[in-house]
């Protein structure tokens, strides 16, 4: 099957049907295009996200199955509950978006690079300025030690990446964000692809067709941007 090549000069160009995504590599749907606000919001609304290395063209993905978390199904382990009760970390929202992006962009080990290029960082910073991209931060003694960022459309939060420099910091910030999203009326969290770490929080696989139906249902609900602004 031949991949659709997106025109970088036409950010409103439609993505191909999700059924056109490749089986191997799983979910690769299209190539090229741009990272404009219009293109990115169109992608997330349709269940597509960008992921590519710095020496590659922009690659667009819609894997099947999709890993999702329903906020009311959050699982918090006994050990994490103990950590949360200690209140060692302070959690904030949208207070250090650029710093969180930078933390997520750091290589995870000496031999690995990062997919969060300067181009990616700039694109999501524009989404943040427009009120669509958000961050959650974990602080310890005034130092940023963990965080995550993602995109919010309607009552869906699309998680992108997280990082930590202190043990349990990313777990604390994730669990805290899920509880906050639940309080704000969010119905779905997109975790993209399966990881044991996210599955331990209650994230589950969802068929791509069902995921698209959930987006149609929840992305059309009124957005709760004021909630982020009030934190």
PAVEX-306753 format. One record per residue (C-alpha): x, y, z; residue in one letter. Coordinates in nm, 2 decimals. Example, Ala and Ser with C-alpha at 12.3 -4.5 7.8 and 13.67 -1.06 7.14 Angstrom:
<nodes>
+--------+--------+--------+------+
|      u |      v |      w | resn |
+--------+--------+--------+------+
|   1.23 |  -0.45 |   0.78 |    a |
|   1.37 |  -0.11 |   0.71 |    s |
+--------+--------+--------+------+
</nodes>
This chain:
<nodes>
+--------+--------+--------+------+
|      u |      v |      w | resn |
+--------+--------+--------+------+
|   0.00 |   0.00 |   0.00 |    x |
|   0.14 |   0.34 |  -0.10 |    x |
|   0.15 |   0.61 |   0.17 |    x |
|  -0.02 |   0.94 |   0.12 |    x |
|   0.23 |   1.23 |   0.09 |    x |
|   0.10 |   1.54 |   0.25 |    x |
|   0.15 |   1.89 |   0.10 |    x |
|   0.33 |   2.12 |   0.34 |    x |
|   0.17 |   2.42 |   0.17 |    x |
|  -0.18 |   2.28 |   0.24 |    x |
|  -0.22 |   2.25 |   0.62 |    x |
|  -0.60 |   2.20 |   0.58 |    x |
|  -0.55 |   1.89 |   0.36 |    x |
|  -0.74 |   1.59 |   0.49 |    x |
|  -0.56 |   1.29 |   0.62 |    x |
|  -0.64 |   0.96 |   0.45 |    x |
|  -0.89 |   0.72 |   0.62 |    x |
|  -0.74 |   0.55 |   0.92 |    x |
|  -0.81 |   0.21 |   0.76 |    x |
|  -0.53 |   0.31 |   0.51 |    x |
|  -0.26 |   0.29 |   0.79 |    x |
|   0.00 |   0.02 |   0.74 |    x |
|   0.02 |  -0.29 |   0.95 |    x |
|   0.40 |  -0.28 |   0.95 |    x |
|   0.52 |  -0.05 |   1.08 |    x |
|   0.19 |  -0.05 |   1.28 |    x |
|  -0.01 |   0.26 |   1.22 |    x |
|   0.20 |   0.46 |   0.98 |    x |
|  -0.06 |   0.66 |   0.78 |    x |
|   0.10 |   0.95 |   0.60 |    x |
|   0.43 |   1.13 |   0.54 |    x |
|   0.53 |   1.49 |   0.50 |    x |
|   0.32 |   1.80 |   0.55 |    x |
|   0.39 |   2.05 |   0.82 |    x |
|   0.34 |   2.10 |   1.19 |    x |
|   0.11 |   2.40 |   1.17 |    x |
|  -0.16 |   2.45 |   1.43 |    x |
|  -0.43 |   2.36 |   1.18 |    x |
|  -0.25 |   2.04 |   1.07 |    x |
|  -0.18 |   1.93 |   1.43 |    x |
|  -0.53 |   1.99 |   1.56 |    x |
|  -0.68 |   1.82 |   1.25 |    x |
|  -0.45 |   1.52 |   1.32 |    x |
|  -0.55 |   1.48 |   1.69 |    x |
|  -0.91 |   1.52 |   1.61 |    x |
|  -0.89 |   1.23 |   1.37 |    x |
|  -0.68 |   1.01 |   1.59 |    x |
|  -0.34 |   1.08 |   1.43 |    x |
|  -0.02 |   1.20 |   1.58 |    x |
|   0.33 |   1.29 |   1.45 |    x |
|   0.64 |   1.09 |   1.55 |    x |
|   0.97 |   1.09 |   1.36 |    x |
|   1.34 |   1.11 |   1.41 |    x |
|   1.54 |   1.43 |   1.34 |    x |
|   1.68 |   1.29 |   1.01 |    x |
|   1.34 |   1.18 |   0.88 |    x |
|   1.04 |   1.35 |   0.71 |    x |
|   0.73 |   1.41 |   0.93 |    x |
|   0.56 |   1.07 |   0.98 |    x |
|   0.20 |   1.05 |   1.09 |    x |
|   0.07 |   0.75 |   1.29 |    x |
|  -0.26 |   0.59 |   1.40 |    x |
|  -0.17 |   0.26 |   1.56 |    x |
|  -0.42 |  -0.03 |   1.61 |    x |
|  -0.49 |  -0.10 |   1.89 |    x |
|  -0.47 |   0.24 |   2.07 |    x |
|  -0.38 |   0.26 |   2.44 |    x |
|  -0.64 |   0.47 |   2.63 |    x |
|  -0.72 |   0.55 |   2.99 |    x |
|  -1.07 |   0.63 |   3.11 |    x |
|  -1.01 |   0.87 |   3.40 |    x |
|  -1.26 |   0.69 |   3.63 |    x |
|  -1.06 |   0.36 |   3.58 |    x |
|  -0.73 |   0.50 |   3.71 |    x |
|  -0.54 |   0.25 |   3.92 |    x |
|  -0.30 |   0.39 |   4.18 |    x |
|  -0.07 |   0.13 |   4.34 |    x |
|  -0.04 |   0.11 |   4.72 |    x |
|   0.32 |   0.23 |   4.71 |    x |
|   0.23 |   0.53 |   4.49 |    x |
|  -0.06 |   0.61 |   4.73 |    x |
|   0.19 |   0.63 |   5.01 |    x |
|   0.41 |   0.86 |   4.81 |    x |
|   0.12 |   1.09 |   4.73 |    x |
|   0.02 |   1.10 |   5.10 |    x |
|   0.37 |   1.23 |   5.19 |    x |
|   0.31 |   1.54 |   4.97 |    x |
|   0.68 |   1.55 |   4.89 |    x |
|   0.61 |   1.67 |   4.54 |    x |
|   0.42 |   1.98 |   4.44 |    x |
|   0.21 |   1.95 |   4.12 |    x |
|   0.12 |   2.24 |   3.90 |    x |
|  -0.03 |   2.29 |   3.56 |    x |
|   0.08 |   2.51 |   3.27 |    x |
|   0.34 |   2.67 |   3.49 |    x |
|   0.65 |   2.56 |   3.30 |    x |
|   0.55 |   2.43 |   2.96 |    x |
|   0.88 |   2.50 |   2.78 |    x |
|   1.08 |   2.35 |   3.06 |    x |
|   0.87 |   2.03 |   3.05 |    x |
|   0.92 |   2.00 |   2.67 |    x |
|   1.29 |   2.04 |   2.73 |    x |
|   1.29 |   1.77 |   3.00 |    x |
|   1.10 |   1.53 |   2.77 |    x |
|   1.35 |   1.60 |   2.49 |    x |
|   1.65 |   1.49 |   2.70 |    x |
|   1.79 |   1.16 |   2.58 |    x |
|   1.69 |   0.87 |   2.81 |    x |
|   2.04 |   0.72 |   2.80 |    x |
|   2.38 |   0.80 |   2.67 |    x |
|   2.33 |   0.62 |   2.34 |    x |
|   1.98 |   0.75 |   2.25 |    x |
|   1.87 |   1.06 |   2.07 |    x |
|   1.54 |   1.24 |   2.09 |    x |
|   1.24 |   1.27 |   1.87 |    x |
|   1.14 |   1.60 |   2.02 |    x |
|   1.33 |   1.83 |   1.79 |    x |
|   1.34 |   2.21 |   1.80 |    x |
|   1.07 |   2.19 |   1.52 |    x |
|   0.84 |   1.98 |   1.74 |    x |
|   0.91 |   2.20 |   2.05 |    x |
|   0.82 |   2.52 |   1.86 |    x |
|   0.50 |   2.36 |   1.71 |    x |
|   0.37 |   2.25 |   2.05 |    x |
|   0.46 |   2.58 |   2.21 |    x |
|   0.24 |   2.75 |   1.95 |    x |
|  -0.04 |   2.51 |   2.05 |    x |
|   0.02 |   2.60 |   2.41 |    x |
|   0.00 |   2.97 |   2.34 |    x |
|  -0.33 |   2.90 |   2.16 |    x |
|  -0.47 |   2.71 |   2.46 |    x |
|  -0.46 |   2.36 |   2.32 |    x |
|  -0.14 |   2.21 |   2.45 |    x |
|  -0.09 |   2.18 |   2.83 |    x |
|   0.17 |   2.06 |   3.08 |    x |
|   0.17 |   1.92 |   3.43 |    x |
|   0.48 |   1.97 |   3.65 |    x |
|   0.62 |   1.80 |   3.96 |    x |
|   0.84 |   2.01 |   4.18 |    x |
|   1.07 |   1.92 |   4.47 |    x |
|   1.22 |   2.19 |   4.68 |    x |
|   1.15 |   2.44 |   4.40 |    x |
|   1.31 |   2.23 |   4.13 |    x |
|   1.13 |   2.09 |   3.84 |    x |
|   1.18 |   1.71 |   3.87 |    x |
|   0.91 |   1.57 |   3.64 |    x |
|   0.64 |   1.65 |   3.40 |    x |
|   0.43 |   1.57 |   3.10 |    x |
|   0.26 |   1.75 |   2.82 |    x |
|  -0.02 |   1.68 |   2.57 |    x |
|  -0.30 |   1.83 |   2.37 |    x |
|  -0.66 |   1.89 |   2.49 |    x |
|  -0.96 |   1.89 |   2.25 |    x |
|  -1.31 |   1.89 |   2.39 |    x |
|  -1.31 |   1.65 |   2.68 |    x |
|  -1.01 |   1.44 |   2.55 |    x |
|  -0.65 |   1.47 |   2.66 |    x |
|  -0.39 |   1.34 |   2.42 |    x |
|  -0.08 |   1.26 |   2.62 |    x |
|   0.25 |   1.31 |   2.43 |    x |
|   0.56 |   1.26 |   2.65 |    x |
|   0.67 |   1.26 |   3.01 |    x |
|   1.00 |   1.28 |   3.20 |    x |
|   1.14 |   1.26 |   3.55 |    x |
|   1.47 |   1.32 |   3.73 |    x |
|   1.36 |   1.20 |   4.07 |    x |
|   1.21 |   0.86 |   4.15 |    x |
|   0.82 |   0.86 |   4.13 |    x |
|   0.80 |   1.22 |   4.00 |    x |
|   0.64 |   1.12 |   3.67 |    x |
|   0.41 |   0.88 |   3.85 |    x |
|   0.29 |   1.15 |   4.08 |    x |
|   0.24 |   1.40 |   3.81 |    x |
|   0.05 |   1.15 |   3.59 |    x |
|  -0.18 |   1.03 |   3.86 |    x |
|  -0.25 |   1.38 |   3.98 |    x |
|  -0.32 |   1.50 |   3.63 |    x |
|  -0.57 |   1.21 |   3.57 |    x |
|  -0.75 |   1.30 |   3.89 |    x |
|  -0.76 |   1.66 |   3.79 |    x |
|  -0.89 |   1.58 |   3.44 |    x |
|  -1.16 |   1.37 |   3.59 |    x |
|  -1.27 |   1.66 |   3.81 |    x |
|  -1.28 |   1.88 |   3.50 |    x |
|  -1.51 |   1.65 |   3.32 |    x |
|  -1.26 |   1.49 |   3.08 |    x |
|  -1.38 |   1.15 |   2.95 |    x |
|  -1.08 |   1.00 |   2.77 |    x |
|  -0.70 |   1.01 |   2.78 |    x |
|  -0.51 |   0.90 |   2.48 |    x |
|  -0.19 |   0.71 |   2.57 |    x |
|  -0.10 |   0.62 |   2.21 |    x |
|   0.08 |   0.29 |   2.23 |    x |
|   0.10 |   0.02 |   2.49 |    x |
|   0.36 |   0.04 |   2.77 |    x |
|   0.37 |  -0.17 |   3.09 |    x |
|   0.41 |   0.15 |   3.28 |    x |
|   0.08 |   0.31 |   3.16 |    x |
|  -0.10 |  -0.02 |   3.17 |    x |
|  -0.02 |  -0.04 |   3.54 |    x |
|  -0.23 |   0.28 |   3.58 |    x |
|  -0.53 |   0.11 |   3.42 |    x |
|  -0.47 |   0.21 |   3.06 |    x |
|  -0.62 |  -0.04 |   2.81 |    x |
|  -0.61 |  -0.13 |   2.45 |    x |
|  -0.89 |   0.01 |   2.23 |    x |
|  -0.97 |  -0.09 |   1.87 |    x |
|  -0.89 |   0.19 |   1.63 |    x |
|  -1.25 |   0.21 |   1.50 |    x |
|  -1.38 |   0.23 |   1.85 |    x |
|  -1.12 |   0.50 |   1.93 |    x |
|  -1.24 |   0.71 |   1.64 |    x |
|  -1.59 |   0.68 |   1.77 |    x |
|  -1.49 |   0.79 |   2.11 |    x |
|  -1.32 |   1.10 |   1.96 |    x |
|  -1.64 |   1.18 |   1.77 |    x |
|  -1.83 |   1.16 |   2.09 |    x |
|  -1.59 |   1.34 |   2.33 |    x |
|  -1.40 |   1.59 |   2.12 |    x |
|  -1.73 |   1.76 |   2.03 |    x |
|  -1.81 |   1.83 |   2.39 |    x |
|  -1.74 |   2.19 |   2.51 |    x |
|  -1.38 |   2.24 |   2.59 |    x |
|  -1.29 |   2.34 |   2.95 |    x |
|  -1.01 |   2.58 |   2.88 |    x |
|  -1.10 |   2.80 |   3.18 |    x |
|  -1.01 |   2.51 |   3.41 |    x |
|  -0.65 |   2.52 |   3.29 |    x |
|  -0.64 |   2.89 |   3.32 |    x |
|  -0.76 |   2.88 |   3.68 |    x |
|  -0.48 |   2.65 |   3.81 |    x |
+--------+--------+--------+------+
</nodes>
